[in-house]
Amino acid sequence: MSLIVHCKDVGFDCDGIVVAETEDDLLQQVAHHAQSLHGAETMTDEIIAKVKSVIRKE
């Protein structure tokens, strides 16, 4: 089963989708996406909580 986060669900105007097998890997990929495409310097506790709240399982 894969874990999926759609960037739009976190609140960004972005069509990005991150897919991973574990929550830790997903959060690392989301952090990389947020830094490289959205200029986010750090993943705050608030952003991490938001990401976790919109994770979908497929």
N, C-alpha and C positions, 0 to 999 in steps of 0.2 A: 504494500500500500504506500502510495506517495502522499506527501504533504505539499500543499499548494497555497501560495499567497499571490493575489492579484494586487498590484501596486495601487490601483484605483480604490480598493477596499481599505487601504491604509490612509487614504485621503489625498493622494497625489494625482495630478492630471497626467497619467502615464498608462500606457498599455502593457507595461512590463508584467511578466509572470515569473515567479520563482518556484521551482520544483525541487524537492529533496526527499530523501528517505528518512531522515531523522530531524527532530526539532533543532538540535544544535547546528547541523549542517544548513538547514533552512535559514536560521538566524544569521549565520555567517554569510550566506549568499545574499540575503536581504541587506545586510550591512554593506557589503561590497557594492551592490546595486545602488543603494542610497548615496553612498560616497561618490561613486564614479559618475552617476547620471543626475543626481539631485544636489550634489555639493554638501551633503550632510557630513559633518566632521565626526560626530559620535552618535551612537545609538543610545539615547536616553532611556531611562526606565519607562517613561511614558510611551515612547515609540515601541519599545519591546512589548509592552503590555498590549498595545493596539495591534501589533503584528500577530501576537499569540491569539488575540480574540477573533481574528479573521482567517485563521488557518483552516483550510478545507482538506479533507481526506478523500483520496480517490484510489 
